[in-house]
Amino acid sequence: MRAGDSAGQLLQRADRVKTSDPAEFAAVLRQLDGGEVRLSPEEQLYLDYLKAWRIAYQGDYKKSITLLDQVIARSDNATLRLRAGFTAVNILGIATRYEDAFSRLDPLVDQLATVTDKEARLTGLSVASQFYSEAGQYDLALTYADKLLAENPTGSGACRGRYFVIEALFRSSELRSTDARLREGVDECAKAAEPIFGNLIRNYAANVDLREGKATDAIRLLQQGYAEVKKTRYPPLISLIDASLAHAYWQSGDLTSARTFALGAIDNSIKNEYTEPLATAYQVLYELDKHDGDMPAALAWHEKYMEADKGYLNTFSAKALAYQRVKQQVLAKKLQVDTLAKQNRILQLQQALSEKAVEAGRLWIILLVLLLCSIGFITYRIKRSQLKFMKLARRDGLTGIFNRQHFVGEAERLLQYCRKSDRVACLVLLDLDHFKQVNDTHGHAVGDRVLRRAVAACQAHLRSTDLFGRLGGEEFGVLLPECGLDQAVARVEEIRLAIASVSLGEDVPNVAVSASFGVATVANSGYELRQLMTDADDALYAAKREGRNRVNLSSSRHVQLSLV
């Protein structure tokens, strides 16, 4: 740091290096916050914005959002308010407050059309691209990423633009290891001194290599930037790279290194958060202990893997649902505003015609009819929009069957009915075998096709009274009311054979699809859904342990007590 720099110069320097040099960024903030430099009220708010950014970097999202909201409320600088707003959106997303994030995002994006400040536009376009990508709106994400690149052909903006393009392409399974944009992105970020974004691109490139079975290339690529990754002291990035290295070493056969990096990914993960790196690390450790024959340890890691994987996949579903929910709310509000505008216009016309009694009477009747029709039409549109949203809230977006939340609610209700009427029922949990390998090898587009076809195979053997839901990832639940154990086993065996015969067509000829099943009955487990799911899950894991592509029955028995 240069002696004699003004407060404004120090603030700008901190802003420039916040992603490229975390140590320098922290040092400048300490100098500004230590009372050595006198700050104006607006400069203090600028400092608060940068402090909020660093606080989020360290993992305290709640404190960061509070500080950003204070900056937005107090600052007279429109550009600073906009930057703080976009940063708050980004942090709300990280903190899993997706609906809050999306409700703030669209108004901020609308403001970008009138903003000329380069840094503010860079922040806004970056956040927009990232959020739309994570909500599954890949075309929209690419639109903002391309705009970011067009406005920033070199430097930090070009680095980020290339990263967001690559992110959207990777998530939509349209990225290949031969794509020149991967190397160009890494090189651009290196020139811009942006180690975080550069290594995020490097990670996507490595994961494309892993999909294509090139573990050695993935390891070499990740190790090239590993020292730089550690230097950032950014736990989410370190956890991400450690998990990818664990996966790569496991795929290459270096089991010792795989275990080391898997444990490193867990150590650097954010506590109480389910992330893809955490799920990957648990899965690698499960496979390693299974390979070594340590089945109790393998079982423990498998339980952690399933929990993390479900949590991570549910996060993606939650983002997509939050996006749709906010869109529905905006539409409903717009329709209500349009309705009020029409009503006001009619009232104005009524007042203008009040002096012409006879003519006004006739016109009033006409206008009243038009008003009623208009209100009826708008009400119909609002109701239709609400019904559509209610369906979205109950259904899994990919497969169309019940999502986890709605399945659990309906299953608990149906089980209570069965209890009161003394009817039998069975719960089935099924999990597609080696599904992660399908995604890693062939991409998520093929994985999505496998899920949809497997669901269709199940539905062909289910009754209209059966409940069927996606619990997370590749795991599904089926509740069979008025179905004894023998009937349930026969039904599930039909489903198993149907899934095993699923074909993806000539374009993907080498993908074998199968599923493992766990079955629990109320006769042994009782009518509480939690116990049924625990017993069925134990049976499911046993089926996987015994070779997969089979049906296993729960052997658990629980005494049911009732008050008489």
N, C-alpha and C positions, 0 to 999 in steps of 0.2 A: 504493500500500500504506500502511496506517495504522501509525504507530509504536506499539509497545507491544502488538501483537497476540500472543496466546499461540501456542504451537506448534499446539495443536488448531485454533484459529481459522484459522491460516495454511494448515494441511493441508486444511481444509474449503473454504477459498476457492480453493485450487489445484484441488481436485476439481470445484468448480462450474464453473470457467472452462476446463477442459482442452480442450473441443471448441469453445467459443464465442470464446475469446480466447487463442490460442496464445502471444502475446507476454507477456501477463500471467501465464499459466501457467508459462512458462519463468522469468520473473522471480521468482515466489514460490518455485519450486523452488531457484533459486540462493540465495535468502535462507535457506531451510531447510537447504540443504546446505553453507552457508558457515561453519557453526560459531557464527553469531550467536545462534541459538536452541537452548536445551537440549531434547533429545528423550528421552522415555522409550523403553525397548526396543520397546514396541508401536507408539509413534508413529514410530520409525525404520522399522519394517516397513511402516507406512502410506506413509511417504515413498518407500520402495523400490518399493512398488506403483505409485505415481504416476510415479516415475522410469522404471520398466519400460514404462509406457504411453507416455511421451515418447520413449523409445529406439525403440520400435516405430514411432511416428509418423515418426521420422527414417529408418526403413528397416533397422535392425539387429535383425532378428527373432530370431536365435539368442540374442543377448545378452539380449533382453527376456524370452524364454521361460525362460532360466536364472534370471533374477532373480525372476520370478513364481513359479517352482517353489520357490525358497528361501523366499519369503514364505509359500506354502502349507504348507511343512514346519515353519516356525518359529513362526507366529502362533498365539496362543491365541484370537483373535477369529474366531468361526465366520463372521460376515458378511464380514470381510475375506478370509478363505480362499475363500469362495464367489465373491466378486467377482474375485479374482485367478484363480480357476479358469476362470470364463467368459471373462475377458480373454485367458488363455492359449489357450483354444479358438479364439477369434477370430484370434489371431496365428498359431497353427498352421495355420489355414485359409489365411491370407494367404501363409504360407511354403510352401504346397502339401503340407503333411503332413496330408492329409485323413483318413487312417485313425486317426492319433493324435488328431485333433480330434474325430471322431465317437465314438471310444471313451471320451473324457472327457465328451462332451456329455450323453448320456442320464442318467448318475448325477447330474450337476449339476442337470439339469431336474427329476429326481425330488425333489431337496432343496428346490426352490422352494416346494413345498406347505407347508413348515414355516417359511418365511422371511417376516418382516414388514418388514424394512428396505427402505424405498422405493428407494434407490439400487441396492441389490443386486438387487432384483426387476427394476428397469428394465434393468440390465445383462444379467441372465439372459434375460429375455424378448426383448430385442433380439438377442442372439447366437443364440438358438434360432430366431427367425423368419428371420434372415438365412441361417443355415446350411441350414435345411430348404428355403428358397427356392432356394438355389444347388444343392441336390441334386435339384431338380425336384419336391419335395414341397410343392406350392403351397398345397394345402388346409391342411396342417399349419402352414405358414408364416403363413397368414392367421389361423389360430386364435390363435397367440401374439401376432401384431400386434394383433388385436382386443382381446385381454386386456390388452395394454400400453396401448392407448387407453382402455379402460374404467377402468383404475386411474389413468390420468394424463389427465384431460380438458383440462388446460392445461399450458403450460410446456414444458420440454425433453422430458419423456416423451411429451406429445401430438405434438410435432414428430417424434420418432423413430417413434412408432407410425404416424403418417400416412405417413412415408417407407417403412416396411416393408410396409404395405398396398399402396402404389403399386408398390413393387418386385415383389411377388408377382404383382400384376395385369399389370404390364408383361411380365414373363417368361412369363406364360401367355397373352399376346396378347389380353388382355381389357380393355385400356385405350384410350380414345378421347380426342381432343383436347378434346371437349366435357365431359369428366368434371369436375365441380366440385371433386372431391377434389384435383386437381392445384393449383389456385389456393389452396384452403384449406390445403394442406400448405405451400406457399411462404409464405403469410401467417403461419401458426402458427409456423414456424421463424424468421421475421423477428422476431416478437414475443418469442420465446424467446432471441433472439440466438444462433442456431445456424447459422452461415453454411455449414458443411460439408454438413449434412443438407438445408438449404434449397436449396443449389445442386445437390445430387444429385437432388432432386425436380424442379428446374428443367430439369436435363438430360434426365430421363425425359420431361417435357412436350415438350421440343424434339425429341426423337427420335420421339415420337408425331406431331408436326407433319411431320417429314421422311417418315415412313411415308405420310402423307396428301398428300405433295407440296407442303407449305406451307413452303418453305425460308426465305422472308422472315420469317415469323412465328417460326421457330426461331432465326434470327439475332438478331432483336430481343429475344427472351426470354433468350438466352444472354448477350448483351452487357449486359443490365440488371444482371447480377450479376458481370460479369467482374472489375471492380476488387476486389470483395469476395473473389472466388476467388483472385486473385493475393496478396491480403493474408494469406490463410491460410498461405501458404508450404508447402502440403501437396502434394508432387509428384503423387501419384496423382490427386487432384482436378483439378489444373491440366492434367495430361495428358488426362484425360477430357474436360474442357470444350474444350480446344484441338482435340481430334480431332473432336468434334461440330461445332464451328465450321468446321473444315476441310471436313467432309462437307456442311454447309449451304451454305457459300460455293461449293463445287464444283457443288452442285445448282442454285444460283442463277445460275451463270455468271461469278462473280467469281473468276477463276483465280488472280490474284495473291494475294488474301487467303487463298484455299484453300491455296496453297503455304506461306505464312507460318505459318498455324496448324498445318498438318500437321507441319512441321519443329519447331514448338514442342512438339507432343505427343510427338515422339520424344525431344527434349531432356529433357523432364520425366518420361519413363517410367523405371521401376525397371530397372536393368541386369540382364540375364540372366533377365528375366521376360516371358512372352508374355501380353499383355493384349488385350482388345478394342480399346481406344483405339490401341494400337500397330498392330494389324492394319488398322484404319480409316485411320490416317495413311499407312501404306505403300500401301494401295490407292489413296488419293487421289493420291499422288505418282506412282504408276504410270499412272493415267488422265491426269494432267496432262502427263507426258512423252510419252505415246502421242498425245495431242491435238496436242502441239507437233512431232510427227514425230521425236523423239529416241528411236529404238528401242533402242539399247544401254542408255541410262539407264532406259527403261521396263522392259526385261528385268530389270535389276538390282533395281529396286523391286518388280517382280512376284515375283521369287524370295523377297525378304524378306517380302512380303505373304503368300505361300503358307505360308512357314515359321511366321510369327506366327499366322496364322489356324488352321493345324493345331494349333499348340501351345495356343492359347486353347480351341479346341473339345475337344481332348483333356483339358484341365483340367476342363471340365464333365463329361465322361464319367468322369474319374477320381473326381470328387466323388460322382457317383451310384453308382459301383461301390464306393467306400469306404463309403458309407452302407449299401448292401446287404450288404457283407462284414461289417461290424460287427454288423448285425442278425442275420446268420446265426450269427456267433460267440456272440452273446448267447443265441440260441435253443438252440444246441447245449449251452452251459453249463447253461442252465435244465433241459434234458432230462436231463443227467447228474446234476444235483442231485436232480431228481425220482426218478431211478432209485436213487440212493444212499439217499434217504429211504425208498423202498419196501423196499429191502433191509434197512435198519435196523429198520423196523417188523416185518418178518417174523422177524428174529432175536430181537426182543423177545418176539414171540408164541411162538417156539420155546422160549425160556427159561422163559416163564411156564407152558408146558404140559409141561415136562420131567418133572414128578412124576406125570403121568397117562399112563403108558407106552402102553397100548393105544389109548386115545382120541387121544393125541398122535401116535401113528404114523399113524393115518388122516388126522388133520388135517395132519400134516407133508407127506404125499403131496399132499394137495389144495393146500396152500400152496406147495409146490415147483412144482407145475404152474402155479399162478397166477403165481408169480415168473418162471418161464421165459417164460410168455406175455407178461407185462408187460415183461420185459427185451427180448424179441424185438420187441415192438411199438415200444418206445422206440428200439431200435437201428435198426429200419426207418425211423422218423421222422427220426432223425439222418442216416442214409444218404441218405434222400430229400432232406433239406435240403441236404446236402453236394453231391449231384448237381445240384440246382437251382442252387446257387451256382456250381459248376464251369461249368455252362452259361452263367450270367450273365457269368462271367469271360471266356468265349470269344466271346460274341456281343455285337454292337452292340445297345444297349437299344431303339433306335427302329426299326431295320429288320429285326433278327433274323438278319442275316448275320454272318460273322466280323468281329470288331473288328481294328484294325490289328495289335496284338501277335500275336494268334493267326494271322492271315493270313500275316504275315511268317514266323513259325515253320514253319507248314505248307508255305509256298511254298519255303523253303530246303530242307526235307526232300524235297519232291517233285522239286526241281531236281537234288539230289544223286542221286536214283534215276534220273532221266533221263540224267544224265551217265554213270553207271556202266553203264546199259543202252543207251547211245548212241541215245537217243530225242530227237525234236524237241519243242520247246515254244515258246510265245509268251506274252509278258506284255503285257497291255492296261491302260493307265491311262485313266480317263474322268472328266471333270469337267463338272458341270451348268453350262450357260451362264447368266450374269447371275443366279445364285442369290441373291446378297446383295440385289439389287434386289427379288426376290420377298419376302424377309423384311422388308425396309424398307418396302415398299409395302403388303403384305397381312398381315404379321404372321407370327410363328414357327409358329403352328398350320397355316397354309396351306403354309409352307415344309416342315414335317414331312410333310404330305400329299404334296407333290411328291416328296420323297425316297422315301417308301414306294412310291408308284406307279412311279417310275422303277426302283427295285429290282425290283419285280414284273415290269416289262417286260423287264429284263435276264434274270431267272431263267427266263422262258419260252423263252429261246434258248440256255440253257446246259445242258451235260451233267452227270450226277451226278458225273463225275470231275473237273470243272472247279472251281477254287477261286475264291471270290467274297468280297470283304471291303470294308468301309468304312474308308478310310485316314484320314479326317478331314473334317469338314464335308460338302462336296458332292463330294468326290473318292473314287473307288472303284478297286479293282484286281481284275483277272481273270487268273488263270494258266490257260492252255489247254495241258495236256500232250498229247503225241502229236498235235499240230496244226501243220501247216506254215503258212508265211506266207500262201499263197493261201487256204487254208481259214480261217485266222484273219481275214483281211480280209473274206471273205464273211460270216462269223459276226458280226463287229463291225458291218458295214454293216446287217445285219438288226436288231441291237440299236439302232443309231442311229435307224433308221426307226421302231422300236417306241417308243422314248422320245419321238421327235418327235410321235407320235400320241397321247400321254398326254393325257387330259382329266380335269379336276378337277370336272366336273359343272356344272350350271346355276348353283350358288351362287357359283362363281368362274369366270366364263366367259372372262375376258380374260387368263389366264395362259398364255403360250406356254412350253412345255418343250422343251429341246433339250440336247444334250451334245456335247462335243468329245472326240476319242479320239487317243491316241498308242499305237503298236504297236511292240514290239521283239521280235526273235527270237533264240534261242540260237545260231543259225547265224552271226549277226553280232556279237552282244554277249557270247556265252559263257554259262556256267551260273551265274555269280555274280549273286545277286539284286540287289545294290547297283548293279552296272553295268547290268543290265536295267532297273531302275527309273529310273536316270539317263537312259538313252537313250529310254525310253518317255516320260519327263517332258519331255525336249527336244522330242520329236515332238508331244506334247500342247500345249505352249506354241506351237509353230509353227502348229498347227491353229487355236488361238484367234487368233493374230496374222493369220491368213489369212482370218478371217471367222466362225469358230466353226461348230458343227453340221456337222463333217466329220471324216473319218478320215485321219490322217497317219502315215506309216511312218518309223521311225528310219532315217537314212542312215548312222549310225555303224557302223564295223567295227573290231573289236578282235581282234588276233592272240592265239590261245589256245596256250599252251605247256604241254606235258605231259612228265613224266619217263618215260623208257623204259629 
